[in-house]
Amino acid sequence: MYMKRKLCVVRLVRFASASLIVVAPGAVAEDLEPRSYANTPVGINFLLLGYSDLHGNVTANPSIPLEDAKLNIKTVVFAFARSLDVWGRSGKFDIVVPEAELRGSALLAGEPKERNVTGLIDPRFRFSVNLYGAPALSLAEFPSYQQDVIIGASLAVTAPLGQYDANRLINLGNNRWSFKPELGISKRLGAVTLELSGAGTFYTDNNELLGDHTLSQNPIYQVQGHLIYAFSNGVWASLDTTYYAGGSTSVDGVGNHDFQENTRYGCTLTLPLNRNHSLKLNASNGGHTRTGSEYDVIGMVWQYRFGAGL
């Protein structure tokens, strides 16, 4: 009886791990994030309120009894960020707290199953510093700054504080920590800025999968690129792409053979409303999916800047 139950869990976890990966990008909008290492005057605070709508189609392995799995996640994101002076280099600290409504359905062994839940997604804390090409400047000093090459690094941490029910297969929270170190480079060529970054996301174990089972996951490695054009009136637009691979999972030490390899494309448009307010629109979709999740996202973010004499 125990071996039969364990085999069932191993089969179903492929869908569980895929669905967890679906939730995160729509929640914090960090999957395709241009201008992560742009220089910003020290002491400016940012309040952000965002909304995104994610539609996902999770395809499971044909050998398991789970078919036609689909998710819709409507997310509201609250965030705060502050620009910093880090030993003479510009830096930033931000906190992102997403809340979402998830509606999902699938066929389990031929029977329709549904999951409707509302709650918090795991919050994210991120610290970044520009190591080269972006000195810490006051608001008065900033107009004389001209970007050439910027090299920056960051560390993002998600905490297991989101909604999680150990007896459910699909949840908004992951019930584990994750750590994402990243290194990025930005080069400006007139009105055009080119950005490239590489990152790896590392996970602790979830020891409460479907009760008392342990889900482990290998790191996911990501490369992200952006082509940004700045208009003279403060409007900027970006074409975005990312490729990520890895993330194979195991349950109680038994591998699931679910190595992921995915490519996504998107675009971003930012519209300044006045000195303190701006609006950002973004959209992305999957270009290629070998294993894992396919989803489309549209979203918008209102941003309010204050402090440092603004």
TIFISE-226424 format. One record per residue: residue in three letters; y, x, z of N, C-alpha, C in turn. Coordinates in steps of 0.05 Angstrom, whole numbers, padded with zeros to 5 digits, always signed. Atoms other than C-alpha are relative to their C-alpha. Example, Ala and Ser with C-alpha at 12.3 -4.5 7.8 and 13.67 -1.06 7.14 Angstrom:
<rs>
ala-00024+00018+00000-00090+00246+00156+00024+00018+00000;ser-00024-00016-00001-00021+00273+00143+00022-00015+00014;
</rs>
This chain:
<rs>
met-00024+00017+00000+00000+00000+00000+00025+00017+00000;tyr-00023-00018-00001+00048+00057+00017+00005+00013-00026;met-00003-00014+00026+00035+00094-00048+00010-00019-00021;lys-00009+00020+00019+00045+00030-00088+00030-00006+00003;arg-00029+00006-00005+00112+00016-00054+00017+00024-00008;lys-00015-00024+00007+00134+00088-00064+00003+00003-00030;leu-00001-00002+00029+00117+00086-00138+00020-00020-00011;cys-00019+00020+00008+00158+00022-00145+00029+00010+00004;val-00027-00010-00006+00218+00055-00112+00007+00022-00020;val-00006-00022+00019+00212+00117-00157+00008-00012-00027;arg-00006+00012+00026+00213+00072-00219+00028-00013+00001;leu-00025+00015-00001+00272+00029-00196+00024+00018+00004;val-00023-00016-00006+00315+00087-00174+00014+00010-00025;arg-00014-00008+00025+00330+00106-00246+00023-00019-00006;phe-00022+00019+00003+00371+00043-00251+00020+00003+00022;ala-00019-00002-00022+00401+00052-00182+00018+00024-00004;ser-00016-00024+00003+00425+00123-00195+00019-00004-00024;ala-00018+00004+00023+00453+00102-00263+00023-00018+00007;ser-00021+00019-00007+00491+00044-00234+00021+00012+00019;leu-00019-00013-00017+00522+00087-00180+00019+00018-00016;ile-00017-00016+00016+00549+00134-00233+00019-00017-00016;val-00018+00018+00014+00578+00075-00270+00024-00007+00017;val-00021+00009-00017+00619+00054-00210+00023+00020+00003;ala-00020-00020-00008+00655+00119-00195+00022+00004-00021;pro-00022-00005+00018+00693+00131-00260+00020-00023-00001;gly-00019+00023+00002+00722+00061-00263+00016-00003+00026;ala-00014+00004-00025+00741+00064-00190+00023+00019+00004;val-00021-00019-00005+00782+00127-00187+00013+00011-00025;ala-00012-00007+00026+00798+00137-00260+00003+00030-00003;glu-00002-00029+00003+00784+00211-00256-00018+00011-00022;asp+00019-00009+00021+00733+00212-00313+00016+00013-00024;leu-00017-00011+00021+00789+00224-00364+00029+00000+00011;glu-00025-00001-00015+00851+00247-00327+00018+00022-00010;pro-00018-00021+00010+00906+00284-00366+00021+00008+00020;arg-00022-00011-00015+00961+00327-00335-00007+00004+00030;ser+00009-00004-00028+00920+00342-00272+00014+00024+00012;tyr-00012-00024-00010+00954+00410-00266+00029+00004-00009;ala-00028-00002+00007+01025+00395-00289+00016+00008+00024;asn-00017-00008-00022+01079+00427-00247+00018-00024+00008;thr-00016+00021-00011+01117+00379-00201+00018+00011+00022;pro-00018-00010-00022+01178+00392-00156-00013-00005+00028;val+00012+00002-00027+01157+00404-00084+00013-00023+00016;gly-00010+00020-00018+01164+00347-00034+00001-00028-00011;ile+00000+00027+00012+01157+00288-00082-00026-00015+00009;asn+00023+00017-00007+01112+00231-00059-00005-00021-00022;phe+00007+00020+00020+01075+00183-00104-00017-00022+00013;leu+00016+00023-00008+01050+00113-00088-00010-00012-00026;leu+00012+00010+00025+01003+00084-00140-00017-00025+00007;leu+00017+00024-00001+00972+00015-00150-00011-00004-00028;gly+00012+00002+00026+00922+00008-00206-00021-00022-00001;tyr+00020+00020+00005+00875-00042-00237-00017+00009-00024;ser+00017-00006+00023+00815-00029-00283-00022-00021-00002;asp+00022+00018+00006+00762-00071-00316-00022+00015-00014;leu+00022-00016+00011+00695-00038-00330-00023-00019-00007;his+00024+00014+00009+00638-00067-00371-00021+00020-00006;gly+00021-00019+00004+00573-00029-00368-00026-00012-00009;asn+00026+00008+00010+00507-00035-00403-00020+00023+00007;val+00018-00021-00010+00454+00005-00365-00027-00004-00013;thr+00026+00002+00013+00391+00018-00405-00020+00016+00016;ala+00021-00013-00016+00329+00034-00365-00022+00011-00018;asn+00023-00010+00015+00267+00072-00387-00019-00022-00007;pro+00017+00022+00008+00220+00026-00426-00025-00003+00017;ser+00024+00001-00016+00163+00043-00378+00003-00014+00026;ile-00004+00013-00025+00196+00009-00319+00006-00030-00005;pro-00003+00029+00004+00201-00067-00308+00029-00010+00001;leu-00028+00008-00001+00278-00068-00309+00012+00002-00027;glu-00011+00001+00027+00312-00090-00373+00027-00015-00001;asp-00025+00014+00006+00379-00113-00400+00019+00000+00024;ala-00017-00002-00024+00418-00088-00339+00029+00003-00009;lys-00028+00000+00007+00493-00102-00344+00017-00003+00025;leu-00018+00001-00023+00551-00092-00296+00028-00006-00010;asn-00029+00003+00004+00623-00116-00294+00013+00006+00027;ile-00013-00009-00024+00668-00082-00243+00031-00003-00004;lys-00029+00003-00001+00740-00104-00230+00010+00015+00024;thr-00008-00018-00021+00775-00051-00189+00030+00001+00005;val-00028-00004-00008+00841-00047-00151+00001+00027+00015;val-00001-00027-00012+00861+00024-00132+00027+00004+00014;phe-00023-00008-00014+00910+00045-00079+00000+00030+00004;ala+00000-00029-00001+00932+00118-00079+00026+00010+00011;phe-00024-00014-00009+00981+00166-00047-00004+00029-00006;ala+00001-00028+00007+00998+00236-00070+00026+00013+00009;arg-00024-00015-00007+01047+00290-00048-00002+00028-00012;ser-00001-00027+00011+01068+00354-00083+00007+00020+00022;leu-00002-00020-00022+01064+00417-00041+00008+00027-00010;asp-00004-00029+00004+01086+00489-00036-00023+00014+00013;val+00024-00014-00010+01021+00529-00029+00004+00030-00004;trp-00006-00029+00001+01043+00601-00014+00014+00007-00026;gly-00016-00006+00024+01094+00598-00070-00010-00012-00026;arg+00011+00013+00024+01050+00560-00119+00001-00030+00004;ser-00001+00029-00002+01056+00486-00135-00028-00011+00004;gly+00026+00013-00005+01000+00442-00109+00004-00029+00005;lys-00001+00028-00004+00984+00371-00094-00024-00009+00017;phe+00022+00013-00015+00943+00329-00045+00001-00030-00005;asp+00000+00029+00005+00921+00258-00060-00024-00013+00013;ile+00020+00017-00011+00881+00202-00030-00003-00025-00017;val+00005+00024+00017+00849+00147-00072-00019-00018+00014;val+00017+00020-00014+00821+00084-00040-00004-00024-00019;pro+00005+00022+00018+00789+00035-00089-00015-00023+00013;glu+00015+00024-00008+00766-00036-00076-00008-00015-00025;ala+00010+00011+00025+00723-00072-00126-00016-00026+00004;glu+00018+00023+00002+00687-00136-00145-00021+00007-00021;leu+00022-00007+00018+00619-00121-00177-00017-00025-00005;arg+00018+00021+00008+00579-00172-00216-00021+00012-00019;gly+00021-00012+00016+00512-00150-00245-00024-00018-00003;ser+00024+00015+00005+00450-00178-00275-00020+00018-00015;ala+00021-00015+00013+00383-00152-00299-00026-00016+00000;leu+00026+00012-00001+00312-00172-00314-00019+00020+00014;leu+00018-00016-00016+00264-00145-00262-00028-00012-00003;ala+00027+00010+00005+00191-00152-00284+00001-00027-00015;gly-00002+00024+00016+00215-00206-00332+00015-00022+00014;glu-00014+00021-00015+00252-00246-00278+00030+00008+00002;pro-00029-00006-00003+00329-00251-00278+00008+00005+00029;lys-00011-00006-00026+00364-00219-00219+00030+00004-00002;glu-00029-00003+00000+00438-00220-00201+00009+00013+00026;arg-00012-00013-00024+00483-00181-00153+00030-00003-00002;asn-00029+00004-00001+00554-00203-00135+00009+00011+00028;val-00009-00011-00025+00591-00162-00083+00029+00010-00003;thr-00027-00009-00001+00662-00145-00063+00004+00019+00024;gly-00004-00018-00022+00684-00086-00020+00012+00026-00009;leu-00011-00026+00005+00708-00014-00016-00020+00017-00015;ile+00015-00022+00012+00684+00041-00062+00006+00025+00015;asp-00004-00024-00015+00677+00110-00032+00028+00012-00006;pro-00026-00012+00006+00748+00139-00024-00002+00029-00007;arg+00000-00028+00009+00767+00206-00055+00024+00014+00011;phe-00021-00017-00010+00808+00262-00025+00000+00025-00019;arg-00001-00022+00019+00833+00317-00072+00023+00018+00006;phe-00020-00021-00004+00871+00382-00063+00000+00018-00025;ser-00002-00018+00024+00896+00422-00123+00023+00020+00003;val-00021-00020+00000+00937+00485-00132+00000+00014-00027;asn-00003-00015+00024+00965+00519-00193+00001+00030+00006;leu+00003-00028-00007+00943+00591-00189+00019+00018-00017;tyr-00016-00017+00018+00985+00617-00248+00017-00018-00017;gly-00018+00013+00019+01045+00594-00288+00015-00024+00010;ala-00014+00024-00011+01072+00539-00242+00009+00006+00028;pro-00009-00006-00027+01112+00565-00183+00010-00025+00014;ala-00010+00022-00016+01133+00519-00127+00031+00000-00003;leu-00028+00002+00005+01203+00494-00144+00011-00026+00013;ser-00014+00023-00010+01253+00447-00112+00008-00018-00023;leu-00009+00018+00021+01280+00387-00149+00024+00011-00015;ala-00024-00012+00012+01345+00425-00162-00007+00023-00018;glu+00009-00023+00016+01308+00486-00190-00017-00008-00024;phe+00020+00007+00020+01260+00447-00233+00010-00002-00029;pro-00009+00003+00027+01304+00432-00294+00000+00026-00017;ser+00000-00025+00014+01305+00507-00312-00029+00010-00006;tyr+00028-00008+00004+01228+00511-00312-00010-00008-00028;gln+00013+00005+00025+01193+00517-00379-00029+00008+00001;gln+00029-00006-00002+01117+00512-00381-00009+00017-00024;asp+00015-00014+00021+01076+00562-00420-00030-00005+00005;val+00028+00003-00007+01005+00572-00392-00001-00005+00030;ile+00005+00005-00028+00983+00541-00326-00030+00001+00004;ile+00028-00001-00008+00916+00557-00293-00001-00012+00029;gly+00002+00013-00027+00897+00512-00234-00028-00005+00008;ala+00027+00006-00011+00839+00495-00189+00003-00023+00020;ser+00000+00023-00018+00821+00434-00147-00027-00004+00013;leu+00024+00008-00013+00770+00407-00099+00003-00030+00007;ala+00000+00028-00006+00755+00332-00096-00024-00006+00017;val+00022+00008-00018+00713+00302-00040-00001-00030+00002;thr+00003+00029-00005+00686+00231-00036-00016-00003+00025;ala+00012+00005-00026+00666+00204+00032-00017-00026-00001;pro+00018+00023+00001+00609+00154+00044+00011-00023+00018;leu-00013+00021-00015+00655+00098+00069+00001-00026-00015;gly+00000+00024+00015+00645+00047+00015-00022-00020+00008;gln+00020+00020-00006+00604-00017+00017-00027+00009-00007;tyr+00027-00008+00005+00530-00002+00023-00020-00016+00016;asp+00021+00015-00012+00470-00045+00038-00026+00014-00007;ala+00024-00015+00005+00406-00004+00046-00023-00016-00011;asn+00021+00017+00010+00364-00063+00026+00006-00010-00029;arg-00008+00008+00027+00400-00072-00041-00002+00024-00019;leu+00003-00021+00021+00389-00033-00106+00027+00008-00011;ile-00026-00006+00011+00461-00038-00130+00021-00004+00021;asn-00022+00001-00020+00521-00022-00085+00025+00012-00011;leu-00026-00013+00008+00594-00003-00090+00002+00028+00010;gly+00000-00027-00011+00585+00057-00045-00025+00015-00005;asn+00024-00016+00006+00537+00115-00054-00015+00009+00025;asn+00013-00008-00025+00521+00128+00020-00007+00030+00000;arg+00003-00029+00000+00529+00203+00010+00026+00013-00006;trp-00024-00015+00006+00582+00257+00004-00003+00012-00028;ser+00000-00015+00025+00601+00289-00062+00024+00020+00001;phe-00021-00021+00000+00642+00353-00075+00003+00009-00029;lys-00005-00006+00028+00675+00368-00142+00021+00023-00002;pro-00018-00021+00006+00706+00437-00152+00006+00001-00030;glu-00008+00001+00028+00745+00444-00217+00019+00023-00006;leu-00019-00020+00010+00782+00498-00257+00011-00010-00026;gly-00013+00011+00024+00833+00478-00310+00021+00019-00011;ile-00021-00016+00013+00881+00510-00360+00016-00019-00018;ser-00018+00016+00016+00941+00479-00394+00019+00018-00015;lys-00017-00016+00018+00981+00508-00453+00019-00019-00014;arg-00020+00016+00014+01046+00479-00479+00009+00013-00025;leu-00009-00009+00026+01066+00485-00552+00021-00019-00010;gly-00021+00019+00007+01133+00451-00560-00005-00027+00013;ala+00004+00027-00011+01122+00376-00551-00029-00006+00006;val+00029+00004-00003+01046+00385-00550-00010+00017+00023;thr+00013-00015-00021+01006+00405-00489-00030-00003-00004;leu+00029+00000+00002+00932+00425-00494-00011+00006+00028;glu+00013-00004-00026+00888+00420-00432-00030+00001-00003;leu+00029-00003-00001+00817+00441-00417-00008+00006+00028;ser+00009-00005-00027+00779+00438-00352-00031-00002+00001;gly+00028+00001-00005+00709+00449-00326-00005-00005+00030;ala+00006+00008-00028+00678+00420-00262-00029-00004+00004;gly+00027+00007-00008+00614+00409-00225+00001-00018+00024;thr+00001+00019-00023+00598+00351-00178-00026+00004+00015;phe+00024-00006-00016+00549+00366-00121-00003-00022+00021;tyr+00005+00023-00017+00516+00312-00079-00018+00007+00024;thr+00019+00000-00022+00485+00306-00010-00020-00022-00005;asp+00021+00020+00004+00423+00262-00003+00008-00027+00012;asn-00002+00026-00011+00423+00188+00008-00027-00006+00013;asn+00025+00003-00015+00371+00178+00063-00007-00029+00006;glu+00005+00029-00005+00374+00102+00063-00003-00016-00026;leu+00005+00015+00025+00353+00083-00007-00022-00021+00004;leu+00019+00022-00003+00319+00015-00005-00014+00002+00027;gly+00011-00001-00027+00309+00024+00070-00002+00028+00010;asp+00004-00026-00013+00280+00091+00089-00008+00022-00020;his+00006-00020+00019+00273+00130+00024+00024+00019-00005;thr-00021-00020+00004+00312+00192+00004+00005+00005-00029;leu-00009-00006+00027+00350+00198-00061+00014+00027-00001;ser-00013-00026+00004+00368+00269-00083+00009+00001-00029;gln-00011-00002+00027+00410+00286-00144+00010+00028-00005;asn-00010-00026+00008+00423+00351-00181+00029-00002-00008;pro-00028+00001+00008+00495+00370-00198+00004-00011-00028;ile-00009+00008+00027+00531+00340-00257+00023+00018-00008;tyr-00020-00019+00010+00572+00389-00298+00016-00013-00022;gln-00018+00014+00017+00633+00366-00337+00020+00018-00013;val-00021-00013+00015+00680+00392-00391+00019-00022-00009;gln-00020+00021+00006+00745+00353-00403+00022+00013-00017;gly-00022-00010+00017+00798+00362-00457+00020-00022-00006;his-00022+00018+00006+00866+00330-00472+00019+00012-00020;leu-00022-00007+00018+00917+00332-00528+00023-00019+00007;ile-00021+00016-00010+00983+00308-00500+00026+00004-00016;tyr-00025-00002+00015+01047+00293-00538+00022-00013+00017;ala-00022+00010-00016+01113+00285-00500+00023-00008-00018;phe-00023+00009+00015+01168+00243-00532+00026+00006+00015;ser-00025-00009-00012+01241+00257-00520+00011-00019+00021;asn-00009+00019-00019+01252+00194-00479-00016-00001+00026;gly+00017-00001-00024+01201+00213-00425-00027-00013-00003;val+00027+00011+00005+01143+00175-00455-00019+00022-00009;trp+00020-00018+00010+01080+00214-00465-00027-00014-00005;ala+00025+00012+00008+01013+00198-00497-00021+00022-00002;ser+00022-00019-00001+00945+00232-00493-00025-00011-00013;leu+00027+00005+00010+00880+00234-00531-00019+00015+00018;asp+00016-00012-00021+00824+00248-00482-00030+00000-00008;thr+00029-00001+00004+00751+00269-00485-00014+00014+00023;thr+00016-00014-00021+00697+00291-00436-00029+00000-00008;tyr+00029-00003+00004+00625+00315-00439-00011+00007+00027;tyr+00013-00008-00025+00580+00316-00378-00030-00001-00003;ala+00029-00002+00002+00507+00334-00367-00011+00008+00027;gly+00014-00007-00025+00457+00341-00310-00006-00025+00015;gly+00003+00024-00017+00447+00294-00251-00028-00011+00002;ser+00028+00010-00004+00371+00288-00251-00005-00007+00029;thr+00005+00010-00028+00347+00249-00190-00029+00002+00007;ser+00027+00002-00011+00286+00247-00146+00000-00017+00024;val+00004+00017-00023+00260+00200-00093-00023+00010+00016;asp+00021-00011-00018+00222+00228-00034-00014+00024-00013;gly+00010-00024+00013+00214+00292-00075-00014-00004-00027;val+00013+00006+00026+00185+00257-00137+00022-00003-00021;gly-00020+00000+00021+00227+00271-00200-00001-00024-00017;asn-00001+00024+00016+00251+00214-00244+00004+00007-00030;his-00003-00008+00029+00260+00254-00310+00023-00015-00013;asp-00024+00015+00010+00330+00224-00319+00024+00017-00004;phe-00022-00017+00006+00372+00282-00341+00021-00014-00018;gln-00022+00014+00015+00440+00256-00366+00014+00019-00019;glu-00017-00015+00019+00480+00278-00426+00018-00021-00014;asn-00018+00021+00009+00541+00236-00443+00027+00011-00010;thr-00027-00007+00011+00606+00240-00483+00017-00025+00001;arg-00019+00023-00001+00667+00195-00473+00026+00008-00014;tyr-00025-00003+00013+00732+00186-00511+00020-00020+00012;gly-00020+00019-00010+00797+00154-00489+00028+00007-00008;cys-00028-00005+00005+00872+00150-00493+00017-00010+00024;thr-00017+00006-00022+00929+00147-00443+00029-00002-00010;leu-00028+00003+00007+01001+00123-00450+00016-00005+00026;thr-00016+00003-00024+01054+00132-00396+00029-00008-00008;leu-00027+00010+00007+01120+00093-00398+00018+00001+00025;pro-00019+00000-00023+01177+00111-00350+00017-00024-00001;leu-00017+00024-00002+01213+00049-00327+00028+00006+00009;asn-00026-00011-00009+01269+00085-00290-00006+00026+00014;arg+00004-00026-00013+01278+00147-00247-00023+00001+00019;asn+00021+00000-00021+01228+00125-00195-00026-00015-00008;his+00023+00017+00007+01180+00077-00230-00011+00007-00027;ser+00013-00004+00027+01130+00087-00287-00025-00017-00001;leu+00025+00016+00005+01071+00050-00317-00018+00016-00018;lys+00020-00015+00015+01008+00083-00343-00022-00019-00010;leu+00021+00016+00012+00959+00049-00391-00022+00018-00010;asn+00022-00017+00009+00890+00077-00406-00024-00016-00009;ala+00024+00012+00010+00826+00060-00442-00020+00022-00008;ser+00020-00019+00008+00760+00096-00454-00026-00015-00007;asn+00026+00012+00006+00691+00083-00483-00020+00023-00005;gly+00021-00020+00004+00625+00119-00490-00004+00007-00029;gly+00005-00009+00027+00615+00161-00552-00029+00005-00006;his+00028-00007+00003+00544+00185-00541-00013-00001+00028;thr+00014+00002-00025+00494+00170-00485-00029+00006-00004;arg+00029-00006+00002+00427+00205-00479-00015-00014+00022;thr+00012+00014-00022+00409+00179-00410+00022-00007+00020;gly-00019+00007-00020+00449+00142-00358+00014-00026-00007;ser-00015+00025+00002+00504+00091-00367+00019+00000-00023;glu-00020+00004+00021+00546+00064-00424+00019-00021+00010;tyr-00019+00020-00010+00610+00029-00406+00027+00004-00014;asp-00027-00001+00011+00680+00013-00431+00019-00007+00024;val-00019+00004-00021+00742+00016-00386+00028-00004-00011;ile-00029+00002+00006+00813-00009-00393+00014-00002+00027;gly-00013+00000-00026+00864+00000-00338+00030+00004-00002;met-00029-00005-00002+00937+00004-00317+00006+00009+00028;val-00008-00011-00026+00972+00041-00260+00030-00001+00002;trp-00028-00002-00006+01041+00029-00231+00005+00022+00020;gln-00006-00023-00017+01072+00091-00199+00029-00001+00010;tyr-00027-00001-00012+01131+00097-00151+00003+00028+00012;arg-00006-00027-00010+01161+00166-00138+00024-00001+00020;phe-00023-00001-00019+01205+00181-00077-00002+00026+00015;gly-00001-00025-00015+01226+00239-00033+00013+00022-00016;ala-00012-00024+00012+01257+00307-00047+00026-00005-00013;gly-00027+00006+00011+01325+00276-00062+00000-00017-00025;leu+00001+00018+00023+01302+00228-00117+00017-00024+00005;
</rs>
